Amino acid sequence: MKRAKPRNRVDDNKQLQIKVALIGGVFAVLAALIGGVFTVFGHGGNGDASQPTQVSVTNSPAPDSLDPAAKALIDPNIPCQPPSTSPVSSIGDVTINSPMSGGTVSRHGTVSGTAKLSGGDYLYFFVYAPGACDYYFQPGRSVGVGRDGFWQVPLYLEGNNPGDKVDLYAVMVDPEANRILVKLLSNFAGNGSPYVRMLPSGARYAHINVELSY
């Protein structure tokens, strides 16, 4: 009868190390694959959808489909045009009642006022961003005005920081200027924050300067 050969502890240890290494490698591959899947589907700390900002890093060139009048308002060669007058909260036909000029407003606050529309006029609201030298639409359409003349606009200024100073514009335009702005807004649909480099010719506006509180 043969005696069993004694086990070699060194060989056993080597085999155990190999098994551990193989198992660790498999888990590493699985972890990488799972991480890749989550990256592809966008499950990250910032959520699934990016939030719009008010200050563009770059401005896209105007498409050929825009007519010259529309292109002129977003021409990147237009010099920076900061507000040329002191804040004026009311021009009679349009007034910004809240907030007060020189006051503070939340990045998610509201701006309200009154307007007297006549002759097919339309009301738009803009936030002027000094860093970009652009006037950003808020919201991306004309502003509804009630029968009593009251209007209100919610602000969305995630691209700005507390302490920033911005100029708020309530702008009345005629039917032709409205046609141009509608064309521009259609061009920007789903393609960044809509803006103009300059306000339409003949626009009448009230504007105030405020500081963002948070």
C-alpha atoms as one frame of an Amber mdcrd trajectory, in Angstrom:
protein
   0.000   0.000   0.000   1.446   3.388  -1.138   1.749   6.209   1.328   0.172
   9.558   0.339   2.683  12.122  -0.733   2.772  15.058   1.738   1.275  18.363
   0.419   3.649  21.147  -0.466   2.600  24.285   1.410   4.598  26.530  -0.902
   2.694  25.204  -3.935  -0.618  25.678  -2.101   0.234  29.313  -1.318   1.172
  30.009  -4.933  -2.090  28.506  -6.181  -4.052  30.601  -3.677  -2.283  33.774
  -4.793  -3.035  32.989  -8.426  -6.733  32.426  -7.657  -6.964  35.694  -5.689
  -5.260  37.591  -8.516  -7.639  36.109 -11.088 -10.713  36.929  -9.004  -9.434
  40.478  -8.423  -8.875  40.952 -12.141 -12.393  39.798 -12.978 -13.893  42.259
 -10.470 -11.741  45.077 -11.851 -12.984  44.389 -15.393 -16.599  44.286 -14.208
 -16.169  47.547 -12.315 -14.710  49.242 -15.390 -17.569  48.001 -17.577 -20.213
  49.132 -15.095 -18.534  52.524 -14.748 -18.476  52.896 -18.513 -22.196  52.145
 -18.766 -23.011  54.807 -16.166 -20.819  57.300 -17.977 -22.511  56.641 -21.320
 -25.984  57.101 -19.861 -24.986  60.270 -18.033 -25.634  59.213 -14.438 -23.265
  61.586 -12.698 -23.206  64.023  -9.827 -24.596  66.807 -12.031 -27.725  64.933
 -13.099 -28.794  63.857 -16.556 -29.369  67.279 -18.101 -27.053  70.251 -18.277
 -28.437  73.569 -17.094 -28.459  76.619 -19.367 -26.304  79.610 -18.466 -26.592
  83.251 -19.357 -23.020  83.946 -20.436 -21.920  82.210 -23.633 -18.320  81.098
 -24.046 -18.553  81.336 -27.814 -21.206  82.572 -30.209 -22.149  80.529 -33.245
 -21.966  82.242 -36.646 -25.260  83.410 -38.097 -26.749  80.908 -40.579 -27.315
  81.961 -44.186 -31.075  81.498 -43.715 -31.269  84.696 -41.649 -31.989  87.922
 -43.480 -29.498  90.829 -43.206 -31.569  92.663 -40.574 -31.529  89.625 -38.293
 -27.841  88.918 -38.875 -27.004  92.511 -37.997 -28.291  92.056 -34.448 -25.906
  89.171 -33.698 -22.917  90.262 -35.771 -19.854  89.297 -33.668 -18.011  92.340
 -35.042 -20.392  94.745 -33.314 -18.414  96.640 -30.637 -19.392  96.021 -27.024
 -22.367  98.288 -26.287 -22.931  98.678 -22.533 -25.896 100.778 -21.362 -25.258
 104.324 -22.589 -27.628 106.057 -20.178 -28.265 106.044 -16.457 -30.931 103.571
 -15.320 -34.462 104.691 -16.204 -37.144 102.502 -14.640 -40.050 104.118 -16.550
 -40.495 105.760 -19.944 -44.277 106.032 -19.671 -45.201 103.241 -22.080 -43.139
 100.679 -20.189 -42.129 100.549 -16.514 -40.108  98.208 -14.318 -41.726  98.329
 -10.881 -39.866  95.562  -9.053 -37.069  95.282  -8.118 -35.968  98.863  -7.607
 -32.945 100.065  -9.538 -29.827  99.667  -7.409 -31.468  96.937  -5.340 -30.890
  93.214  -5.187 -32.638  90.301  -6.839 -32.254  86.538  -6.639 -30.844  84.643
  -9.596 -34.218  82.878  -9.607 -36.238  85.947  -8.711 -38.886  87.760 -10.718
 -39.096  91.141 -12.387 -42.439  92.853 -12.897 -43.839  96.067 -14.292 -46.459
  97.591 -16.563 -46.665  98.281 -20.281 -49.064 100.021 -22.648 -48.960  98.191
 -25.950 -50.449  99.856 -29.004 -50.169  99.646 -32.767 -49.049  96.026 -32.751
 -46.196  96.599 -30.278 -44.552  93.684 -28.489 -42.737  93.523 -25.167 -39.432
  91.681 -24.687 -37.196  91.337 -21.666 -33.392  91.147 -21.720 -30.548  90.723
 -19.257 -27.385  92.514 -20.329 -24.242  90.520 -19.504 -21.191  92.839 -19.380
 -18.697  89.966 -19.654 -20.166  88.768 -22.939 -21.404  92.184 -24.173 -24.693
  90.512 -25.123 -28.361  91.062 -24.331 -29.927  87.731 -23.360 -33.622  87.001
 -23.853 -35.587  86.058 -20.735 -37.646  84.114 -21.597 -37.005  83.085 -25.216
 -40.166  84.752 -26.508 -42.145  87.977 -26.223 -43.562  88.762 -22.775 -47.287
  88.443 -22.157 -48.981  91.630 -20.965 -52.306  91.500 -19.123 -55.322  93.662
 -19.868 -54.339  95.855 -16.948 -50.857  96.255 -18.422 -49.153  94.046 -15.830
 -46.260  91.817 -16.875 -43.887  89.555 -14.976 -40.736  87.661 -15.942 -38.941
  84.890 -14.010 -35.157  85.163 -13.984 -32.828  82.245 -14.625 -29.270  83.437
 -14.043 -27.325  80.278 -13.193 -24.371  81.594 -15.173 -23.943  84.504 -12.771
 -22.630  84.707  -9.210 -23.889  86.475  -6.072 -22.602  90.044  -6.101 -22.664
  90.324  -9.904 -24.314  93.460 -11.244 -26.559  93.119 -14.271 -28.796  95.428
 -16.277 -32.413  94.427 -16.804 -34.263  95.697 -19.877 -37.998  95.834 -20.602
 -38.085  96.567 -24.331 -41.000  97.542 -26.588 -40.613  96.862 -30.313 -42.774
  97.421 -33.394 -44.112  94.586 -35.613 -41.093  94.616 -37.949 -38.607  94.366
 -35.077 -40.746  91.602 -33.594 -40.554  89.689 -36.879 -36.749  89.903 -36.762
 -36.576  88.777 -33.132 -38.882  85.827 -33.822 -36.551  84.754 -36.646 -33.564
  84.941 -34.328 -35.286  82.980 -31.582 -36.184  80.288 -34.107 -32.507  80.104
 -35.093 -31.452  79.667 -31.445 -34.029  76.963 -30.658 -32.158  74.231 -28.787
 -28.816  75.870 -29.557 -27.705  77.804 -26.475 -29.070  80.894 -24.760 -30.650
  83.317 -27.276 -29.073  86.769 -27.387 -28.576  89.889 -29.479 -25.461  92.043
 -29.654 -27.580  95.166 -29.907 -31.231  96.041 -29.400 -33.405  96.501 -32.512
 -33.500  99.913 -34.114 -36.317 102.041 -32.738 -36.759  99.946 -29.586 -38.087
 101.805 -26.544 -37.013 100.536 -23.199 -36.842 100.966 -19.455 -33.757  99.557
 -17.796 -32.397  99.193 -14.283 -29.189  97.969 -12.669 -29.376  95.400  -9.882
 -27.084  93.172  -7.842 -27.615  89.420  -7.581 -28.159  88.301  -3.999 -27.812
  84.499  -4.395
